[in-house]
Amino acid sequence: MDMNENKRRRSMLLYILIALIAYLAISQTLGTNLTARQVQDVSYTEFLTMVDQDQVKKVDLNTGDNTLTFTTGEGESEKIYETTMWPGDSTLIERLDEHNVDADANIPDTSGDMWLMLLISYGLPILIFLGIGWWLNRRMKKAMGDDGPSMNFGGGGFGMGGGLGKSNAKEIKGEETGVTFKDVAGQDEAKESLQEIVSFLKNPEKYNEIGARCPRGALLVGPPGTGKTLLAKAVAGEAGVTFFQIAGSAFVEMFVGRGAAKVRDLFKQASEKAPCIVFIDEIDAVGKRRDSSLSSNDEREQTLNQLLSEMDGFDNHKGIVVLAATNRPETLDQALLRPGRFDRRIPVELPDLAGREAILKIHADDVKMERGIDLGVVARSTPGASGADLANIINEAALRAVRFGRNRVTQEDLLESVDVVIAGEKKKSTVLSQHEKEVVSYHETGHAIVAAMQKGSAPVSKITIVPRTSGALGFTMQVEEDEHFLTTRQEAKDKIAVLCGGRAAEELIFNEMTTGASNDIEKATQLARAMVTQYGMSEKFGMVQLGQPASRYLGGGSQLTCSEGTAQEIDAEVQRLVEEGHQTALRTLRENRFKLHEIAHYLQKKETITGEEFMNILTRDDGFAPKMPKPPAE
């Protein structure tokens, strides 16, 4: 529940409390004033004295409560008095006759007064509460964009907001999603798995004839930005059925029972609109694993139990399919993942090289581009990019074209947009001193030379010393010609050496260290630790897993699963691997010192050079041909 809703509830309770206090004060004041103004209590002796003095005009004997009510004076001077009748006075009637007092005895009907008192005591407060609730209900509905006249009470809480117990799922007709499988690229395997669900929703008779049943649910698992929501909408668009979309966090409420009520309402709507698709985004918000840390009355657990019950209870012969997306599948409850609820687990991974190029083509169709644009270069420059990243690259290129006054996107715009997404915009406000510029030039050249000297390493495509908004003072970009899905132990060690190339160049030329290598050190340490704990590439530990990946799709690293003593040995082995790469980089740069000076000076003048320029200088036969480093002794 957000802060605004909490404020509304506190304001509502304050209004009700103020109204109740005001009602009690007004009732007490009016009742006291009315009694004091109309009737005065006197003693029986005073009553007799006033009779003897002929002041009393009329007497009413109330036998119900044994009281006397009498009046004195006439017109505006008339006053009303009340006294208690003396039980043993048998001469009262004679005394009244002597003084010509009009006497009357009656048995009062108190039923009307009783109902009036009940109405004032109980009915009026209820009417006040209903009126305040109706007014607050209108105010809260307007705040939430719903100005309906209805008012709901109950449902696991005091709140009187609109839509209480409603799922508030976004309902979209299939043809209105505007998305089909043609709009999804780079996920061929996921589309193939979902195509069967589309076929069932279109032709259920074909499957019923053989006795097959439609999967109740499919869980889309993958990193952020890979198109899980897009795939779910594409299924609805292909099948032409109603699409219900809701976030998992929408089920979690402060009051117990509200989330379960929303789940019931969601599946009730789905049953009425079948065949349809129910899509729950970020289901880990409500479907987390139950354990001892959750109490039996926890709202999330109650909501999860209701979701499990509903997924077991609906009739999937009607064509109701539940799709859910998450990037934290390891946190989901096992009861939610079992067949019969989510029958399929569909990985939606980061696209490969061909998939990235296909995604770029889809987004490029929406942008005016010059002829001869090579999207393959962009695809090769963006390994590990998601569909959302690639869409952002195309958009950044279009924005750059407009900024420079062009009406079409050029290849230069695309390549620059890759740099923007990777390292940020060029930071014009940062002006490096001559010495700092020289240090950065040698640092980046050190990376490039070590990378070029490594056998099988990705070729260098760009070197720049232009500061970026990400904080980088420069970077060296390497682009693989072909995509690799396996990494050998030697390739991993070569990558560590390349990462150490910048610091090695600083030590070799300036005999000093700078903070510019902080990101390189971080990456080198992560890779070395993964070699030891996950990949079994350590000579000391061999083929043993010493760490367990955490949040695989969110880059959570790994958690050690070993003793404290082993952890210390792991740290020593990681340090050895990084230092080995460091020494390899130093040896490579010493053997190519003259090329290091030449390329660094050239880079310092131009600030940005291409991979082709770099290789021309490096391989130029001027008496200082590059030398391949000797592999370290095993």
C-alpha positions in Angstrom: 0.0 0.0 0.0 1.5 3.4 -1.0 1.9 6.4 1.2 -1.0 8.3 -0.4 -3.4 5.6 0.5 -2.2 5.5 4.1 -2.7 9.3 4.3 -6.2 8.9 3.0 -7.1 6.3 5.6 -5.7 8.4 8.4 -7.6 11.4 7.2 -10.8 9.4 7.0 -10.4 8.1 10.6 -9.7 11.7 11.8 -12.9 13.0 10.1 -15.0 10.3 11.7 -13.6 11.0 15.2 -14.2 14.8 14.8 -17.7 14.2 13.7 -18.5 11.9 16.6 -17.1 14.4 19.2 -19.0 17.2 17.6 -22.3 15.2 17.6 -21.9 14.3 21.3 -21.1 17.9 22.3 -24.0 19.3 20.3 -26.5 16.7 21.7 -25.4 17.3 25.3 -25.6 21.1 24.9 -29.0 21.1 23.2 -30.5 18.6 25.6 -29.3 20.6 28.6 -30.4 23.9 27.2 -33.8 22.6 26.2 -34.4 21.1 29.7 -33.2 24.2 31.4 -35.3 26.5 29.3 -38.7 24.7 29.4 -39.1 22.9 32.8 -38.0 24.0 36.3 -37.9 21.6 39.2 -39.4 22.8 42.5 -40.2 21.1 45.8 -43.7 19.9 46.7 -43.9 22.5 49.5 -43.2 25.3 47.0 -45.9 23.9 44.8 -48.5 24.1 47.7 -47.5 27.6 48.6 -47.9 28.7 45.0 -51.4 27.1 44.9 -52.4 28.9 48.1 -51.3 32.2 46.6 -53.4 31.5 43.4 -50.4 31.5 41.1 -51.0 28.0 39.7 -53.3 28.0 36.6 -53.2 24.3 35.6 -51.9 21.1 37.0 -51.2 17.8 35.1 -50.9 14.7 37.2 -48.7 12.1 35.5 -49.5 8.8 37.1 -46.8 7.0 35.1 -43.9 8.5 37.0 -45.9 10.1 39.9 -45.0 13.7 39.0 -46.9 16.9 38.8 -46.4 19.4 36.0 -48.0 22.8 36.6 -48.0 26.2 34.9 -48.1 29.8 36.3 -48.8 33.0 34.5 -50.3 33.5 31.0 -49.0 34.3 27.6 -45.3 35.3 27.5 -45.1 35.1 31.3 -46.2 31.5 31.4 -43.7 29.2 33.1 -43.7 25.4 33.5 -42.7 23.7 36.7 -42.4 20.1 37.8 -42.4 18.4 41.2 -42.8 15.0 42.8 -46.3 14.3 44.2 -46.4 13.6 47.9 -47.9 10.1 48.3 -49.8 10.6 51.6 -51.5 14.0 50.6 -55.3 13.1 50.2 -56.4 16.8 50.4 -54.7 17.9 47.2 -57.8 17.6 45.0 -59.9 19.7 47.5 -57.2 22.4 47.7 -57.0 22.7 44.0 -60.8 23.0 43.7 -60.8 25.8 46.4 -58.3 27.9 44.3 -60.0 27.1 40.9 -57.0 25.3 39.5 -57.7 23.3 36.3 -56.5 19.8 37.2 -56.1 16.9 34.9 -54.8 13.4 35.4 -53.5 11.2 32.5 -51.4 8.2 31.7 -48.8 9.4 29.2 -47.9 7.3 26.1 -44.1 7.1 26.2 -43.7 4.9 23.1 -43.2 7.9 20.8 -40.6 9.4 23.1 -38.9 6.1 23.3 -38.6 5.8 19.5 -37.5 9.4 19.3 -34.8 8.8 21.9 -33.6 5.6 20.1 -33.5 7.5 16.8 -31.5 10.3 18.3 -29.2 8.0 20.3 -28.5 5.4 17.6 -30.0 6.4 14.3 -28.4 9.8 14.0 -24.8 8.6 14.6 -25.3 5.9 12.0 -26.6 8.4 9.5 -23.6 10.7 10.2 -21.2 7.8 9.7 -22.9 6.8 6.4 -22.8 10.3 5.2 -19.2 10.8 6.0 -18.3 7.4 4.5 -20.3 8.3 1.3 -18.5 11.6 1.0 -15.0 10.1 1.6 -15.8 7.3 -0.8 -16.5 9.9 -3.5 -13.3 11.8 -2.7 -11.2 8.6 -2.8 -12.7 7.4 -6.0 -12.0 10.7 -7.7 -8.4 10.5 -6.5 -8.1 7.0 -8.0 -9.8 8.0 -11.3 -13.1 6.2 -10.6 -16.1 8.4 -10.0 -18.6 5.7 -9.6 -21.5 6.0 -7.1 -21.1 2.6 -5.5 -19.7 2.2 -2.0 -18.1 -1.0 -0.6 -17.6 -2.0 3.0 -15.8 -5.1 4.3 -13.4 -7.4 2.5 -10.7 -7.7 5.1 -10.3 -4.1 6.1 -11.9 -0.9 7.2 -11.2 1.0 4.0 -14.0 2.4 2.0 -12.1 2.9 -1.3 -13.5 2.1 -4.7 -12.9 -1.3 -6.3 -12.4 -3.1 -3.0 -11.7 -6.7 -3.7 -11.5 -6.0 -7.5 -8.4 -7.3 -9.3 -8.1 -4.1 -11.4 -6.5 -6.2 -14.2 -6.0 -4.4 -17.5 -8.2 -6.0 -20.1 -7.2 -5.9 -23.7 -8.9 -7.5 -26.7 -6.6 -9.7 -28.7 -6.7 -7.6 -31.8 -6.1 -4.5 -29.8 -2.7 -5.7 -28.4 -1.1 -4.7 -31.7 1.5 -7.4 -31.3 2.0 -10.7 -33.0 4.8 -13.1 -33.4 6.1 -11.1 -36.3 6.9 -8.3 -33.9 9.1 -10.6 -31.7 12.6 -11.5 -32.9 15.5 -13.3 -31.4 13.3 -15.7 -29.4 12.5 -18.5 -31.9 12.5 -21.3 -29.3 10.1 -19.4 -27.0 7.8 -18.6 -29.9 7.7 -22.2 -30.9 6.7 -23.3 -27.4 4.0 -20.7 -27.2 2.7 -21.4 -30.7 1.1 -24.6 -29.4 -0.9 -22.5 -26.9 -2.1 -20.3 -29.7 -3.1 -23.3 -31.7 -5.2 -24.7 -28.8 -6.9 -21.4 -28.2 -7.8 -21.2 -31.9 -8.8 -24.9 -32.4 -9.5 -26.6 -29.1 -11.5 -29.4 -30.8 -8.4 -30.7 -32.6 -6.8 -31.4 -29.2 -9.9 -32.5 -27.4 -10.4 -35.2 -30.1 -7.2 -36.9 -29.2 -7.6 -36.3 -25.5 -4.9 -33.7 -25.1 -5.4 -30.8 -22.8 -4.1 -27.3 -23.0 -1.3 -26.3 -20.6 -2.8 -24.5 -17.6 0.1 -22.1 -17.4 3.5 -21.2 -18.8 6.2 -19.5 -16.9 8.4 -17.1 -18.9 11.9 -16.9 -17.3 14.7 -14.6 -18.3 16.7 -11.4 -17.7 15.0 -8.0 -17.8 14.3 -6.5 -21.2 14.3 -9.7 -23.2 10.6 -9.4 -24.2 8.6 -11.6 -21.8 5.6 -9.2 -21.7 5.9 -8.7 -25.4 5.7 -12.5 -26.0 2.6 -12.8 -23.8 0.8 -10.0 -25.7 1.9 -11.7 -29.0 0.2 -14.9 -27.9 -3.1 -13.0 -27.3 -2.7 -11.1 -30.6 -2.1 -14.3 -32.6 -5.0 -16.2 -31.0 -7.3 -13.2 -31.0 -8.5 -13.7 -27.4 -9.0 -11.4 -24.5 -5.8 -10.5 -22.6 -5.8 -9.8 -18.9 -2.6 -8.1 -17.6 -1.8 -7.5 -13.9 1.4 -7.1 -11.9 2.2 -9.5 -9.1 2.7 -6.6 -6.7 -1.0 -5.5 -7.3 -2.1 -8.5 -5.2 -0.1 -7.6 -2.1 -2.2 -5.6 0.3 -1.8 -4.4 3.9 -5.0 -6.0 5.1 -5.3 -9.8 5.1 -7.8 -11.1 2.6 -7.7 -8.2 0.1 -5.1 -9.9 -2.1 -7.0 -13.2 -2.1 -10.2 -11.4 -3.0 -8.4 -9.9 -6.0 -7.2 -13.3 -7.2 -10.7 -14.6 -7.0 -12.1 -11.7 -8.9 -9.3 -12.0 -11.6 -10.2 -15.7 -12.3 -13.9 -14.9 -12.2 -13.4 -12.4 -14.9 -11.3 -14.8 -16.9 -13.9 -17.5 -16.7 -16.6 -15.1 -18.0 -14.4 -14.0 -20.9 -12.9 -17.5 -21.8 -11.1 -18.3 -24.0 -8.6 -15.8 -22.7 -5.0 -15.3 -21.4 -4.2 -14.2 -17.9 -0.7 -12.6 -17.7 0.8 -12.0 -14.3 4.0 -9.9 -14.6 6.7 -10.2 -11.9 4.9 -13.1 -10.2 7.8 -13.4 -7.7 6.2 -10.5 -5.8 3.3 -12.7 -4.7 4.7 -16.3 -5.4 7.8 -16.3 -3.2 8.7 -19.5 -1.5 6.9 -20.1 1.8 9.1 -20.8 4.8 9.2 -20.4 8.6 9.7 -16.7 8.3 6.1 -16.2 7.2 3.3 -16.3 9.8 0.1 -18.2 9.1 -1.8 -14.9 8.7 0.7 -13.2 6.3 -1.1 -11.5 3.5 1.4 -12.7 0.8 0.9 -16.4 1.9 -2.9 -16.1 1.9 -2.7 -14.6 -1.6 -0.4 -17.3 -2.8 -2.7 -20.0 -1.3 -5.6 -18.5 -3.2 -3.6 -18.4 -6.4 -2.7 -22.0 -6.1 -6.3 -22.9 -5.4 -7.6 -21.0 -8.4 -5.1 -22.5 -10.8 -6.2 -25.9 -9.7 -9.8 -25.1 -9.9 -10.5 -23.5 -13.2 -11.6 -25.5 -16.2 -8.9 -25.3 -18.9 -11.2 -26.8 -21.4 -12.7 -23.4 -21.7 -9.4 -22.1 -23.0 -8.0 -20.1 -20.0 -4.2 -20.0 -20.0 -2.1 -18.3 -17.3 1.1 -16.8 -18.4 3.6 -15.4 -15.9 6.9 -13.7 -16.1 9.8 -13.5 -13.6 13.5 -12.9 -13.6 13.9 -14.6 -10.1 12.6 -18.2 -10.6 14.8 -19.5 -7.8 12.6 -17.6 -5.3 9.3 -19.1 -6.4 7.3 -21.6 -4.3 7.7 -25.2 -5.5 3.9 -25.7 -5.3 3.5 -23.0 -7.9 5.9 -24.5 -10.3 4.6 -28.0 -10.4 2.9 -29.4 -13.5 -0.8 -28.8 -13.4 -0.3 -25.2 -12.5 2.7 -24.0 -14.6 3.1 -26.9 -17.0 5.9 -25.2 -19.0 8.9 -23.2 -18.2 10.0 -21.2 -21.2 13.4 -19.6 -21.1 13.5 -16.1 -22.7 17.3 -15.6 -22.8 19.5 -12.8 -24.1 19.5 -13.0 -28.0 22.5 -14.3 -29.9 24.2 -12.6 -32.8 21.5 -13.5 -35.4 18.8 -12.6 -32.9 20.3 -9.2 -32.2 20.5 -8.4 -35.8 16.8 -9.5 -36.3 15.7 -7.3 -33.4 17.6 -4.3 -34.8 15.9 -4.8 -38.2 12.4 -4.8 -36.5 13.1 -1.5 -34.7 14.9 0.0 -37.7 11.8 -0.4 -39.8 10.2 2.3 -37.6 13.0 4.7 -38.3 14.1 6.4 -41.5 17.6 5.3 -42.4 20.1 5.8 -45.1 20.7 3.1 -47.6 23.5 0.6 -47.0 23.3 0.6 -43.2 25.1 -2.5 -41.8 23.2 -3.6 -38.7 25.4 -6.6 -38.4 28.3 -4.4 -37.2 26.0 -3.0 -34.4 24.9 -6.6 -33.5 28.5 -7.8 -33.2 29.3 -4.7 -31.1 26.6 -5.5 -28.5 27.2 -9.0 -27.1 25.0 -9.5 -24.0 22.5 -6.8 -25.0 18.8 -7.4 -24.5 16.0 -6.5 -26.8 15.2 -3.4 -24.8 18.9 -2.3 -25.1 18.8 -2.7 -28.8 15.6 -0.8 -29.2 17.2 2.0 -27.1 20.3 2.0 -29.4 18.1 2.6 -32.5 16.2 5.3 -30.7 19.4 7.0 -29.5 20.7 6.9 -33.2 17.5 8.6 -34.3 17.7 11.3 -31.6 21.3 12.0 -32.6 20.3 12.4 -36.3 17.7 14.9 -35.3 20.2 16.7 -33.0 22.6 17.1 -36.0 19.8 18.3 -38.3 19.6 15.2 -40.5 16.3 13.5 -41.6 17.8 10.0 -41.8 20.0 7.9 -39.5 23.5 7.2 -40.7 26.0 4.4 -39.8 27.9 6.9 -37.7 24.8 7.6 -35.6 24.3 3.9 -34.9 28.0 3.3 -33.9 27.9 6.4 -31.7 24.6 5.3 -30.1 26.3 2.0 -29.2 29.0 3.9 -27.3 26.3 6.0 -25.6 24.4 2.9 -24.3 27.7 1.2 -23.2 29.6 4.1 -21.7 27.3 7.2 -21.8 27.4 10.5 -23.6 30.6 12.3 -24.2 31.3 14.5 -21.2 32.4 17.8 -22.6 32.7 19.5 -19.2 35.6 17.1 -18.2 38.9 18.5 -19.5 41.9 16.3 -18.7 45.3 17.8 -18.0 48.1 17.0 -20.5 49.6 14.5 -18.0 46.3 12.8 -17.4 45.5 12.6 -21.1 48.9 10.9 -21.6 48.3 8.4 -18.8 44.8 7.5 -20.2 46.4 7.1 -23.7 49.0 4.6 -22.5 46.3 2.8 -20.4 44.0 2.2 -23.3 46.8 1.4 -25.7 48.0 -1.2 -23.1 44.6 -2.9 -23.2 44.6 -2.9 -27.0 48.2 -4.3 -27.5 47.7 -7.1 -25.0 44.4 -8.0 -26.7 46.0 -8.0 -30.1 48.8 -10.2 -29.0 46.6 -12.9 -27.5 45.9 -15.8 -29.8 42.2 -16.1 -30.6 41.4 -12.8 -28.9 38.6 -10.6 -30.2 40.1 -7.9 -32.6 40.1 -4.3 -31.4 37.5 -2.2 -33.1 37.9 1.2 -31.4 40.1 3.0 -28.9 39.0 6.3 -27.4 40.2 8.6 -24.6 37.1 10.8 -24.7 35.6 11.0 -21.2 32.0 9.6 -20.8 29.2 10.4 -18.4 29.5 6.9 -16.9 32.8 8.0 -15.3 35.0 6.2 -17.8 37.9 8.4 -19.1 38.2 6.2 -22.2 37.6 2.6 -23.3 38.9 0.0 -25.7 36.2 -1.9 -27.7 36.7 -5.5 -28.9 34.3 -7.1 -31.3 34.1 -10.9 -31.9 33.8 -11.8 -35.6 31.8 -14.9 -34.6 29.8 -15.6 -31.5 31.2 -18.2 -29.1 29.2 -20.1 -26.6 32.1 -21.8 -24.8 35.2 -20.3 -23.1 38.3 -22.3 -22.6 40.6 -22.0 -19.6 43.3 -20.3 -21.7 40.8 -17.9 -23.2 39.6 -16.9 -19.6 43.3 -16.3 -18.6 43.8 -14.3 -21.7 40.8 -12.1 -20.8 42.3 -11.5 -17.4 45.6 -10.5 -19.0 43.8 -8.0 -21.3 42.0 -6.5 -18.3 45.4 -6.1 -16.6 46.9 -4.4 -19.7 46.0 -0.9 -18.7 47.5 -1.0 -15.2 50.6 -2.8 -16.6 51.1 0.1 -19.1 50.9 2.7 -16.3 53.5 0.8 -14.2 55.8 0.2 -17.2 55.9 3.8 -18.5 55.2 6.0 -15.5 56.3 3.6 -12.7 53.1 4.6 -11.0 49.5 3.3 -10.4 46.3 5.3 -10.9 42.6 4.7 -10.0 41.8 4.3 -13.7 42.1 0.5 -13.4 39.4 0.1 -10.8 36.8 -1.3 -13.2 39.4 -3.5 -14.8 40.4 -5.0 -11.5 36.8 -5.6 -10.6 36.1 -7.6 -13.8 39.4 -9.5 -13.6 38.7 -10.6 -10.0 35.1 -11.7 -10.9 36.3 -13.8 -13.8 39.1 -15.3 -11.7 36.7 -16.1 -8.9 34.2 -17.7 -11.3 37.0 -19.9 -12.8 37.8 -21.2 -9.3 34.3 -21.5 -7.7 32.0 -22.3 -10.7 33.9 -23.4 -13.8 36.3 -25.9 -12.1 39.3 -24.3 -13.9 41.6 -24.1 -10.8 44.6 -26.4 -10.7 44.4 -26.4 -6.9 40.7 -27.3 -6.4 40.0 -29.1 -9.7 36.5 -29.9 -10.8 34.6 -28.9 -7.7 31.8 -26.3 -7.4 32.6 -24.1 -4.5 30.0 -21.4 -5.1 26.3 -21.3 -6.0 24.9 -18.7 -8.4 22.5 -16.2 -6.9 19.9 -14.3 -8.9 21.3 -15.6 -12.2 19.2 -13.3 -14.4 19.9 -10.2 -12.3 23.7 -10.5 -12.1 23.7 -11.5 -8.4 27.1 -13.2 -8.6 27.6 -16.3 -6.5 27.6 -17.4 -2.9 30.3 -19.6 -1.5 29.3 -23.0 -0.3 32.4 -24.1 1.5 34.2 -23.9 4.8 35.9 -20.8 6.1 39.3 -22.4 5.6 38.5 -23.2 2.0 37.3 -19.7 1.4 40.7 -18.4 2.4 42.4 -20.8 0.0 40.0 -19.6 -2.8 41.1 -16.0 -2.2 44.7 -17.0 -2.5 44.0 -18.9 -5.8 42.0 -15.9 -7.2 44.9 -13.6 -6.3 47.4 -16.0 -8.1 45.3 -16.1 -11.3 45.0 -12.3 -11.5 48.7 -11.8 -10.8 49.5 -14.3 -13.5 47.5 -12.2 -16.0 49.2 -9.1 -14.7 52.6 -10.6 -15.3 51.6 -11.7 -18.8 50.5 -8.2 -19.6 53.7 -6.7 -18.4 55.8 -9.2 -20.4 53.8 -8.4 -23.6 54.1 -4.7 -23.2 57.9 -4.8 -22.5 58.4 -6.8 -25.7 56.3 -4.2 -27.6 57.4 -1.0 -25.8 58.1 1.0 -29.0 54.7 0.2 -30.5 53.2 1.2 -27.2 54.8 4.6 -27.3 53.9 5.1 -31.0 50.2 4.2 -30.7 49.8 6.1 -27.4 51.2 9.3 -28.9 49.0 8.8 -32.0 45.9 8.2 -29.8 46.7 11.3 -27.7 46.6 13.5 -30.8 43.4 12.0 -32.4 41.6 11.0 -29.2 39.7 8.3 -31.0 41.1 5.8 -33.5 39.5 2.8 -35.3 40.6 -0.8 -35.0 41.9 -0.6 -38.5 44.2 2.3 -37.7 45.5 0.6 -34.6 46.3 -2.6 -36.5 48.0 -0.7 -39.3 50.4 0.9 -36.9 50.9 -2.3 -34.8 51.7 -4.5 -37.8 53.7 -1.9 -39.8 57.2 -3.2 -40.5 59.4 -0.4 -39.2 61.9 -2.6 -37.4 59.7 -3.0 -34.3 57.3 -5.8 -35.4 55.1 -7.0 -32.6 56.2 -10.1 -30.7 53.9 -12.7 -29.3 54.5 -13.4 -25.6 55.7 -16.8 -24.5 53.2 -18.7 -22.5 54.0 -18.9 -18.8 55.4 -22.2 -17.5 52.8 -24.4 -16.1 
